[in-house]
Amino acid sequence: MGIQMARAHQPEVILMDINLPGISGIEALKILREDPATARIPVVALSANAMPADIERGLAAGFFSYLTKPIRVKEFMEALDAALASGHAHA
């Protein structure tokens, strides 16, 4: 449903959990990247999977940034600002 919403609404940035019901966030990101309509939308991962290997895997998959829970507000806002600025650069 989130992928369909991204296609329909073209958000400036997407915040995505890695552990989604029925699909992994990494697989959802792959679908978004393969679709020209959503390929350029920056996607920020939010996850409780906080091991260094998890973070590396997420960044290698193509997430704009990978934030771990619990969210640190300053880090979250900086990542969001950077993702929005990046999205505007591609507009």
Order of alpha helices (4+ residues) and beta strands (2+ residues): alpha-beta-beta-beta-alpha-beta-alpha-beta-alpha
